[in-house]
Amino acid sequence: MDEQKEALSYAQLVNRKQYYQEKSLKLEKDFIFANERISSLENQLKEVISKRKKREENAKQTAEQLKELKVSYKNLQEKYQSEVKEYEHKLAALEEEAEQLRKNQRDDRSIDYETYQQRVRSYEQLLSEVQEEINEKDKELTVYKRRLNILEKRLKAGGELQVSIKPDLNKKETLEKPQIKVMPYIDYALIVDKSRCLIRGDLIIENVGEQTLGTPMICFRFYPGDAAIIKGRIMNAADTDYNKDDQQLQWVFLESDWAEEAKERGEIWIHPLSSVKINTNELVTLSDFQIPIETKYYDHVSVEVFVYFQDSDYKVKSVNQILINV
């Protein structure tokens, strides 16, 4: 009887030992998992803090640029007003002198007629030059007004070149879609003239992943934002005749409220007129886009390009960008 009790007690001890071993192993696994979770959260927190610091720095830089531009704009406006007054005085003096010449021109003996005509022509030429200078100052003020407005909008948006739209271009690419991979790249050339230059190029979008992709949406992001102009084989949707049998891909500007808001901050969105499918190892091309730049107002222009696939919730930045220093 005692031997049975002793055997039973020993078996209970073994079971109890095994139970606590399993419990200890489970707690150890939970502890390791908790440490990994804590480490992941700490990394996420560091990333959030880093992004916030970067946004604050960008907002500060944009605010400083805005402040400098406001000062430049104010000085330019004061200079413009001063020059306009000076030109007005010159115009008034010239008109008065011309009127005096007309009054004194009573006969050919008072002043030689040919000399009089030369003076009149010189006054008219001077008046034309003054008017051209005033028009040029008006154009320059318009450019700075637009640039000032864009900087203010970017500052309100948080200081970064963010797009307040459904496609989040500043969000990191997700790692959960390894089968999706797209390689966009820009092939462009620069044509330079005295007062302007022209960028002509093609955007090639190549599907190098394993999954067929749908219709791409393209965003051209300009800096400075007021340089955002694209021409070429891109049309407004309302001006394009849709023909589903047409084999050539037609590109149009995206027309929506958020696209208009983005354009005011220097971002232009483009998409194909009809839906397309890009199979693996296939590509589509936005051919012969043109970006005119007036070198008088811009000493440098940079253009980033993003491609967004709405069906797959996938976006990618072009492997190269356009960077012009003039």
ChimeraX attribute file (.defattr): number of C-alpha atoms within 10 A of each C-alpha:
attribute: neighborCount
match mode: 1-to-1
recipient: residues
	/A:1	6
	/A:2	7
	/A:3	8
	/A:4	9
	/A:5	10
	/A:6	11
	/A:7	12
	/A:8	12
	/A:9	12
	/A:10	12
	/A:11	12
	/A:12	12
	/A:13	12
	/A:14	12
	/A:15	12
	/A:16	12
	/A:17	12
	/A:18	12
	/A:19	12
	/A:20	12
	/A:21	12
	/A:22	12
	/A:23	12
	/A:24	12
	/A:25	12
	/A:26	12
	/A:27	12
	/A:28	12
	/A:29	12
	/A:30	12
	/A:31	12
	/A:32	12
	/A:33	12
	/A:34	12
	/A:35	12
	/A:36	12
	/A:37	12
	/A:38	12
	/A:39	12
	/A:40	12
	/A:41	12
	/A:42	12
	/A:43	12
	/A:44	12
	/A:45	12
	/A:46	12
	/A:47	12
	/A:48	12
	/A:49	12
	/A:50	12
	/A:51	12
	/A:52	12
	/A:53	12
	/A:54	14
	/A:55	15
	/A:56	15
	/A:57	14
	/A:58	17
	/A:59	20
	/A:60	16
	/A:61	15
	/A:62	20
	/A:63	18
	/A:64	12
	/A:65	16
	/A:66	20
	/A:67	15
	/A:68	13
	/A:69	17
	/A:70	15
	/A:71	12
	/A:72	13
	/A:73	18
	/A:74	13
	/A:75	12
	/A:76	16
	/A:77	17
	/A:78	12
	/A:79	13
	/A:80	17
	/A:81	14
	/A:82	12
	/A:83	16
	/A:84	17
	/A:85	12
	/A:86	12
	/A:87	17
	/A:88	14
	/A:89	12
	/A:90	15
	/A:91	17
	/A:92	12
	/A:93	12
	/A:94	17
	/A:95	15
	/A:96	12
	/A:97	14
	/A:98	17
	/A:99	12
	/A:100	11
	/A:101	15
	/A:102	12
	/A:103	9
	/A:104	11
	/A:105	15
	/A:106	10
	/A:107	9
	/A:108	9
	/A:109	8
	/A:110	9
	/A:111	13
	/A:112	11
	/A:113	13
	/A:114	10
	/A:115	10
	/A:116	15
	/A:117	11
	/A:118	11
	/A:119	14
	/A:120	17
	/A:121	12
	/A:122	12
	/A:123	17
	/A:124	15
	/A:125	12
	/A:126	15
	/A:127	17
	/A:128	12
	/A:129	12
	/A:130	18
	/A:131	16
	/A:132	12
	/A:133	15
	/A:134	17
	/A:135	12
	/A:136	12
	/A:137	19
	/A:138	13
	/A:139	12
	/A:140	17
	/A:141	17
	/A:142	12
	/A:143	15
	/A:144	19
	/A:145	15
	/A:146	15
	/A:147	22
	/A:148	20
	/A:149	17
	/A:150	20
	/A:151	25
	/A:152	18
	/A:153	17
	/A:154	23
	/A:155	20
	/A:156	12
	/A:157	15
	/A:158	15
	/A:159	21
	/A:160	19
	/A:161	24
	/A:162	16
	/A:163	22
	/A:164	14
	/A:165	12
	/A:166	8
	/A:167	17
	/A:168	14
	/A:169	20
	/A:170	12
	/A:171	8
	/A:172	9
	/A:173	13
	/A:174	10
	/A:175	8
	/A:176	7
	/A:177	12
	/A:178	10
	/A:179	11
	/A:180	17
	/A:181	17
	/A:182	21
	/A:183	16
	/A:184	20
	/A:185	19
	/A:186	19
	/A:187	14
	/A:188	15
	/A:189	13
	/A:190	14
	/A:191	10
	/A:192	13
	/A:193	10
	/A:194	8
	/A:195	10
	/A:196	15
	/A:197	17
	/A:198	15
	/A:199	18
	/A:200	19
	/A:201	19
	/A:202	16
	/A:203	19
	/A:204	17
	/A:205	21
	/A:206	19
	/A:207	21
	/A:208	17
	/A:209	18
	/A:210	14
	/A:211	17
	/A:212	16
	/A:213	21
	/A:214	16
	/A:215	18
	/A:216	23
	/A:217	18
	/A:218	24
	/A:219	25
	/A:220	19
	/A:221	25
	/A:222	22
	/A:223	18
	/A:224	17
	/A:225	25
	/A:226	22
	/A:227	23
	/A:228	21
	/A:229	16
	/A:230	17
	/A:231	12
	/A:232	13
	/A:233	13
	/A:234	21
	/A:235	16
	/A:236	13
	/A:237	17
	/A:238	10
	/A:239	8
	/A:240	13
	/A:241	9
	/A:242	12
	/A:243	11
	/A:244	11
	/A:245	6
	/A:246	8
	/A:247	7
	/A:248	8
	/A:249	15
	/A:250	20
	/A:251	20
	/A:252	19
	/A:253	20
	/A:254	21
	/A:255	14
	/A:256	10
	/A:257	10
	/A:258	14
	/A:259	20
	/A:260	15
	/A:261	16
	/A:262	23
	/A:263	22
	/A:264	20
	/A:265	28
	/A:266	25
	/A:267	26
	/A:268	22
	/A:269	21
	/A:270	22
	/A:271	22
	/A:272	19
	/A:273	22
	/A:274	13
	/A:275	11
	/A:276	13
	/A:277	13
	/A:278	17
	/A:279	16
	/A:280	17
	/A:281	13
	/A:282	13
	/A:283	16
	/A:284	16
	/A:285	15
	/A:286	21
	/A:287	18
	/A:288	17
	/A:289	16
	/A:290	20
	/A:291	18
	/A:292	17
	/A:293	22
	/A:294	15
	/A:295	17
	/A:296	11
	/A:297	13
	/A:298	16
	/A:299	11
	/A:300	13
	/A:301	18
	/A:302	15
	/A:303	21
	/A:304	18
	/A:305	23
	/A:306	20
	/A:307	24
	/A:308	21
	/A:309	16
	/A:310	15
	/A:311	10
	/A:312	14
	/A:313	11
	/A:314	20
	/A:315	24
	/A:316	18
	/A:317	20
	/A:318	18
	/A:319	12
	/A:320	13
	/A:321	18
	/A:322	16
	/A:323	11
	/A:324	15
	/A:325	9
	/A:326	13
